[in-house]
Each structure stands twice: as structure tokens, then as C-alpha cells.
């Protein structure tokens, strides 16, 4: 049996992977979001509020968290239609900050004191189960009509539109799905930590989620999986450097990005790793 | 009361504007976001703190912070931007600068500790009253310094060869290079100027808040980003105007509404403006990053 410590590492790493995937999904359609922490907060607070205040069963609260994340994702997607590239990064950044301040000022959710007394519900199996579902989803997505529309939109919006891709619909779908995944991640997080406060979902969270996915490489969803796994376990491996840990961590990430600006899993590496690789490389 | 708050807001806004100008200069020239700029600002303030504790005069503190921050900024360009400038996507520098920011934050934690520290006041405060407004010498110093630095920047950008090289590089890197401008040098100059302004802002805000912490840069950095967007990416005048607006709005919101919302206002104003005018207040007709 796994020790409590190992379980907690696995659960947090799993949630980080889920969050990185929630960033990857819109990013695969060229929509960079620096506000995934905001969606995570919405999912976490929604689910926690339901289980604490109304005794709602965990699976339903989880679904509700994902749903709220998706709805707000859709709402954020609309203004995002007008913005591109770094403008979008900055606006989603602002969105994340607004969500944080909103919860900071909501007494019903504990305000700055945080929201406590959440019943324990999340187990490794929940996290692993969701990950398996997501991996299946992303594997199916990459070859589907929608997945190809994402890639087309990322590579060249004008060309994609000319080829008949409905960019409005595709972008909104990407944002909504990203919001759902982040909401689910937040709900799982809340029912494991049993206490949440707005600071847990601030800018730091959003930036790290982006860091995980880009570190792993944006060429495939496996990049997000690998990047988040490595970077969320790395602090554990760096225990021996004690309070130099953050500095080591930062230097390692920096060096890695300088050596491989495309991320860990770039198209060339993916081609060598997979049987269908030739096609991935040709597309990437 | 209102006039007093207005002056307080302008004072805060002036310092914010200095930070935002840095973001916008770098964005204008490189089309990239510098996410460690808040940390450069923070390190500048700590350099000022070290000098102030050593007993130097306020002007030396200010100049030292600017110099320290400028050196650091040039270093950050060297380490986090130049190696990935023509490789990777425009996301890569976001990640390298996040990493650099993390390192800077924790290096400062190692040296000065993670707790907030008090920042010594530059001199005993004397107050003077003009009509309904009371100004302390410190407030005058902060407001005056930020306005003077902004005027100096305008002058440098408009009338010196370096300034012209920076503007030409911002306009079009390739063509600027063809015209004989040393583009790499212009980029280094941009980082030096942007970081020096951030260092100055660090000291000014530390004077204003009478203290600082290693995580001081995160909040102010975020505000700087919001202000840059507000003014229009790459637009220096826009950043100045945006900074003053955000400073005033923030002080007014604390005075007349709830203080816990103060950090949301910068972003609320930013998102509102982007809905109505996606290119910012004074932005060009261009909205792709």
C-alpha cells in the first residue's frame, strides 16, 4: 500500500496534469490562457460549497464544478474572440485576478479566511480515472474533425477560415472545454486539501499551469502530461537542496527552455517515440 | 477631500506608470512579454534598501536602485530573451522570464529574508498646504521624480540617437537593421532604460508604502501589465496616462468604496476598456500580439 506522503504527491501531480491539459486544450487551437487558475477556483468553490452547504454527493458536486468552469469558459471565450496572441494572455490574466478578488470579497465563501470543513472525498483513483478519461479524449480528439480544426486555427486563422473552419464556434468550444477540465481539477483539489482560499488559485497557479504545459511542449497533449508530471514531482526530488529549492527549480526550468525552446516533447522527439510519429512530425 | 485623494492617486499612479512604461517599451521593441519585470522592480527596491541602510542620501538611493535594476535588466535580456529570440514560439520567453522571476524572488528571500522589511524614510516629513491639499515633502519627491523621469524618457526617445534607434527598432527590426542601426544594442538599451525606470519606481513605492517584501514585485508587476494594456501595447504615452488613471482609480476606490477591491479595479478598468477599445486608450489599430 502507498504511504500517505506518496498518495499526496500523486494526487497533486495528477491535478497538475489535469490543469496543464486544461491549458493545452485552448492552446492547441492557438488560444493561450493565463487564467486557468480562475477556472480552477470556480470549480473548487462551486463543488466545495455544494458538498458543505447542501450535502450534495461528491460525483454531482464534481460535475457541477466542471459545469461552472465550462460556462464561465464560454463567457470568457466571447470577448476572447476579438483578441489574439499576447493580448489574450493578458486579458485571461486579468480574468484570473478578478476571480481571485471576487472570492476574496465573498463572505459566503469565507473571504480571505478561506473555505474550510470540506469533506474528504478525492482519492488517487478519482484523479487517475479522470486522467484516463482525458487521455482517451485527447487521443480521440487529435484525429477528429474538431481536433484538426484546432490545429488549423492555431497555425493560421485566415487560412483555416478560408478552408471552412468556423473559427468562432471552434474557439468557444476550446475555451469551454478548457474551463470544464480546469473546473474538474479544482473540484478534485478542494476535496483533497479540504481547505481552499483565493490565494491558492492566484496568478502563481495560472502561470505554473502554463509553465507545465509549455515545458512539456505544445506539439502534443503528452507534452502537458509529461511536463506537469516532471515539474510537480521535481520539488520532491530537490528536497536535499533545502531552501535553495526554488532557485534550483527556476534555474532548471530556465536551462531546459534555453536548450529546448520548443519544450521537452517536440515534434521530432514525438516522431521517434510513436509509431504514428511520421504523421505527427509532418503536421507539426 | 477629493482634491487630496486626486493628488494621492496621481502620486501612486506616477510610480505605477514608470513600471508600465518598462513593460510597454520592451513589448514595443520585442513584441514579447517580460514576466520578470516585476522582480526587476523589486530587486531595484532592495538595492535601494541596502543603500538606504548604509546611510546614503535619497538621491544616491534612487540612482543606485536605477543602476542596479538596469544592470539586472540587461542581464535578464542576455539570459532569458536573446537565446530564444529567434527560436521557439512567443510563449517561450514567457516561460524563461517566469523562471528568472522565480529565481530572483528566492535569491532576495535568501539574502533579505521572506518577511516584509521596513524601508527608512528619506527625510523627516514636512507638510505644506496648498488650498485643500496637504503635501508632504516625501509625496512631492515621489510625484516630482516620477514626472521628471517620464519627461526625461520622452526627451531621450525623441531627441537622442539611442532613442531614435529604439523607436526604429520598435517600428521594424529588419528595416532598422538594414538602415545601419545596431538592433542588438538598441534592444539592450531598451532593457536598460525600462529596468532603470522600474528600479526608480521600486524605491518610490517603497518610500510610499514605507516597506517592501520579496513578493512586492508580483502585485505591482501585475498592475503594470494591466496599465500597459490599458494604454495600448507598446505605447509609452498610453502607459503614462494609464498609470495615472489606475493610480487615481485605486485611491478613489479605497476612499469611497471597499479597500479590499482595490486590486480588482485596475483589471476591471482594463477589461472594460478592452471590451470597448481592444487596442487600449491610445493604441494603434493593431491587435495581434
Contacts between the chains, C-beta under 8 A, distances in Angstrom:
chain1	res1	chain2	res2	distance
A	32	B	91	6.6
A	79	B	271	7.6
A	79	B	274	7.3
A	79	B	275	6.0
A	82	B	278	5.3
A	82	B	287	7.3
A	83	B	274	7.3
A	83	B	278	6.2
A	83	B	287	6.5
A	84	B	287	6.4
A	84	B	288	4.7
A	84	B	289	6.2
A	85	B	90	6.8
A	85	B	288	5.4
A	85	B	289	2.8
A	86	B	27	7.7
A	86	B	31	7.7
A	86	B	32	7.8
A	86	B	33	5.6
A	86	B	90	6.9
A	86	B	233	7.4
A	86	B	289	2.8
A	87	B	229	7.4
A	87	B	233	7.1
A	87	B	274	7.7
A	87	B	278	7.2
A	87	B	287	5.8
A	87	B	288	7.6
A	87	B	289	5.2
A	88	B	289	7.4
A	89	B	33	6.9
A	89	B	94	7.3
A	89	B	289	7.1
A	90	B	33	7.7
A	90	B	225	6.0
A	90	B	226	7.8
A	90	B	228	7.9
A	90	B	229	5.1
A	91	B	229	7.5
A	91	B	270	7.9
A	91	B	271	6.6
A	91	B	274	6.0
A	93	B	222	7.5
A	93	B	225	6.7
A	94	B	226	6.3
A	94	B	229	7.7
A	94	B	267	4.2
A	94	B	270	5.5
A	94	B	271	5.4
A	95	B	271	7.5
A	97	B	222	6.5
A	97	B	263	7.2
A	97	B	264	7.2
A	97	B	267	5.0
A	98	B	264	5.9
A	98	B	267	5.4
A	98	B	268	6.9
A	98	B	271	7.3
A	101	B	260	7.8
A	101	B	261	6.6
A	101	B	263	5.7
A	101	B	264	3.8
A	101	B	267	7.8
A	102	B	264	7.4
A	104	B	260	6.2
A	105	B	258	7.0
A	105	B	260	5.4
A	105	B	261	6.2
A	105	B	264	8.0
A	112	B	260	7.6
A	203	B	218	6.8
A	203	B	222	6.3
A	204	B	218	7.7
A	207	B	35	7.3
A	207	B	98	5.4
A	210	B	91	7.8
A	210	B	94	6.9
A	210	B	95	7.4
A	210	B	98	7.8
A	211	B	95	5.6
A	211	B	98	5.7
A	211	B	99	7.8
A	214	B	91	5.2
A	214	B	92	7.1
A	214	B	94	7.3
A	214	B	95	4.8
A	215	B	95	6.6
A	218	B	89	7.4
A	218	B	91	7.2
A	243	B	110	7.1
A	244	B	110	7.7
A	246	B	102	5.9
A	246	B	103	7.6
A	246	B	105	7.4
A	246	B	106	4.0
A	246	B	109	7.9
A	247	B	102	7.9
A	247	B	103	5.4
A	247	B	106	4.8
A	247	B	107	6.3
A	247	B	110	7.4
A	249	B	102	6.8
A	250	B	99	4.6
A	250	B	100	7.0
A	250	B	101	7.9
A	250	B	102	3.8
A	250	B	103	3.7
A	250	B	106	7.1
A	251	B	99	7.5
A	251	B	103	6.0
A	253	B	95	7.0
A	253	B	98	7.8
A	253	B	99	4.2
A	253	B	102	7.7
A	254	B	79	7.2
A	254	B	80	6.9
A	254	B	96	5.7
A	254	B	99	4.0
A	254	B	100	6.3
A	254	B	103	7.2
A	257	B	84	7.0
A	257	B	88	7.7
A	257	B	92	6.0
A	257	B	95	5.2
A	257	B	96	4.9
A	257	B	99	6.8
A	258	B	83	4.9
A	258	B	84	6.7
A	258	B	96	6.9
A	261	B	84	4.8
A	261	B	87	4.5
A	261	B	88	2.8
A	261	B	89	7.8
A	261	B	92	4.5
A	262	B	87	7.9
A	262	B	88	5.7
A	262	B	89	7.7
A	262	B	92	7.9
